[in-house]
Amino acid sequence: MGFGSAGGGCIIAASVSSDIPNTLERFRRGPELLAVVLTGVFGEEEDFAIAPGKWSIRQIVAHLADMELCFAHRFRQVIAEDNPTLVAVNQDDWMARLDSARRKPKQSLESFRRLRGENYELLKELPAADYERAGTHTERGRLTLEQMVELCARHVESHASQMQAIRDEYKRVKGKK
């Protein structure tokens, strides 16, 4: 997947939670978490960045929608194929070439919400053994389905915290309470 630190992205390490129901619930709640953080964001706050080269709220939400699309494909590969190759993406190229700086946060959130819902519906009824199925990521190595779901849950949680920090800094800079 290529989560990197350039451009204000994130670094998330994969681990095994061994608590599939809890992980799935965190995964399912991702859109709700984002909606709460995004409540009241509009205008210049959408494009405020904490520092040059760091991502704005608009860009982060677009990134989450794009990465959910990637994970939708990877989940299906791991479930349906034996040890598929999971190709990394360059998130900075995606950010630049998919015009993330101009995409509407509400549309990105809606895309994320729809994709996450479809992914959740796919994942929630799988037998536990399917969560042990794995693919080989071109940068991270072997990843089980369980690790991927945990990674997705943490990815959203991490970016939600990042967006809240951006909002807090925006309010501080603009002298708002």
C-alpha positions in Angstrom: 0.0 0.0 0.0 2.9 2.3 0.5 1.8 4.4 3.5 4.7 6.8 3.7 5.5 9.9 5.6 5.9 12.2 2.6 3.2 14.8 2.0 1.7 14.4 5.4 0.6 10.8 5.0 0.9 8.2 7.6 3.0 5.2 8.6 1.0 2.3 9.9 2.5 -1.0 10.9 0.5 -4.2 10.4 -0.1 -6.5 13.3 -2.4 -9.3 14.3 -5.2 -8.4 16.6 -6.7 -11.9 17.0 -9.9 -10.2 18.0 -11.8 -10.3 14.7 -15.2 -9.1 16.0 -13.7 -6.0 17.7 -11.5 -5.3 14.7 -14.5 -5.6 12.4 -16.5 -3.2 14.6 -13.7 -0.6 14.5 -13.5 -1.1 10.7 -17.3 -0.7 10.4 -17.3 2.5 12.4 -14.7 4.2 10.2 -17.1 6.4 8.3 -18.9 7.5 11.5 -15.6 8.5 13.0 -14.7 10.6 9.9 -18.2 12.2 9.7 -17.8 13.3 13.3 -14.4 14.9 12.7 -15.6 16.5 9.5 -18.7 18.1 11.1 -18.6 21.8 10.5 -15.5 21.8 8.2 -16.0 24.1 5.2 -14.3 26.9 3.3 -10.7 27.6 3.9 -10.5 25.1 6.8 -10.8 22.2 4.2 -7.5 23.4 2.6 -5.6 24.4 5.7 -2.3 22.5 6.2 -0.3 22.5 9.4 2.9 23.0 7.4 4.1 23.3 3.8 4.0 19.9 2.1 1.5 18.4 4.7 -1.9 17.2 3.6 -5.1 19.2 4.1 -8.3 17.8 5.4 -9.6 17.8 1.8 -6.6 15.7 0.7 -6.8 13.3 3.6 -10.4 12.4 3.0 -9.7 11.9 -0.8 -6.7 9.7 0.2 -9.0 7.6 2.5 -11.5 7.1 -0.3 -8.8 6.1 -2.7 -7.1 3.7 -0.3 -10.5 2.1 0.5 -10.8 1.3 -3.2 -7.3 -0.3 -3.1 -8.3 -2.4 0.0 -11.6 -3.5 -1.6 -9.5 -5.1 -4.4 -6.9 -6.5 -2.0 -9.6 -8.1 0.2 -11.1 -9.8 -2.7 -7.8 -11.0 -4.0 -6.9 -12.5 -0.7 -10.3 -14.2 -0.2 -10.5 -15.5 -3.7 -6.9 -16.3 -4.7 -4.1 -18.3 -3.2 -1.3 -16.0 -2.1 -1.9 -13.1 -4.5 0.5 -10.4 -5.1 -0.7 -7.1 -3.5 0.8 -4.3 -5.4 1.9 -1.2 -3.5 0.7 2.2 -4.6 2.6 5.5 -4.4 0.3 7.6 -2.3 2.0 10.8 -3.2 1.5 10.1 -6.9 -2.1 9.3 -6.3 -2.5 12.5 -4.3 -1.0 14.6 -7.1 -2.4 12.8 -10.2 -6.0 12.2 -8.9 -6.4 15.9 -8.1 -7.0 15.3 -4.4 -6.4 19.0 -3.6 -9.6 19.9 -5.5 -11.9 16.9 -4.7 -14.9 17.8 -2.5 -14.6 16.3 1.0 -18.3 15.4 1.2 -18.0 13.4 -2.0 -14.8 11.7 -0.9 -16.5 10.9 2.4 -19.5 9.5 0.6 -17.3 7.4 -1.6 -15.4 6.1 1.4 -18.7 5.4 3.3 -20.1 3.4 0.3 -16.9 1.4 -0.2 -16.3 0.7 3.5 -19.9 -0.5 3.8 -19.5 -2.8 0.9 -16.2 -4.1 2.3 -17.8 -4.6 5.7 -20.7 -6.6 4.2 -18.1 -8.8 2.4 -16.0 -9.4 5.5 -18.6 -9.7 8.3 -19.8 -13.2 7.4 -16.5 -14.8 6.5 -15.4 -17.9 8.5 -12.5 -17.2 10.9 -10.3 -19.4 8.7 -10.6 -16.9 5.8 -8.9 -14.3 8.0 -5.8 -16.4 8.0 -5.6 -16.3 4.2 -2.8 -14.1 3.0 -1.2 -12.3 0.1 2.2 -11.0 -0.5 2.5 -7.2 -0.5 5.2 -5.8 -2.7 6.6 -3.6 0.1 5.3 -5.2 3.4 5.6 -8.9 2.6 3.1 -11.4 3.8 -0.2 -9.9 5.0 -3.2 -11.9 6.3 -6.7 -10.7 5.8 -7.0 -10.1 9.5 -3.9 -7.9 9.4 -5.3 -6.0 6.5 -8.6 -5.3 8.3 -6.8 -4.2 11.4 -4.5 -2.0 9.2 -7.6 -0.4 7.6 -9.2 0.3 11.0 -6.1 1.9 12.3 -5.5 3.9 9.1 -8.8 5.7 9.5 -8.3 6.2 13.2 -4.9 7.7 12.6 -6.1 10.0 9.9 -9.2 11.1 12.0 -6.7 12.1 14.7 -4.6 13.9 12.1 -7.7 15.8 10.8 -8.7 16.8 14.4 -5.2 18.1 15.0 -5.4 20.1 11.7 -8.8 21.5 12.9 -7.4 22.4 16.3 -4.4 24.2 14.7 -6.6 26.0 12.2 -8.7 27.3 15.1 -5.6 28.4 17.0 -4.1 30.2 14.0 -7.4 31.9 13.1 -8.0 32.8 16.7 -11.3 30.8 16.9 -12.7 28.9 19.8 
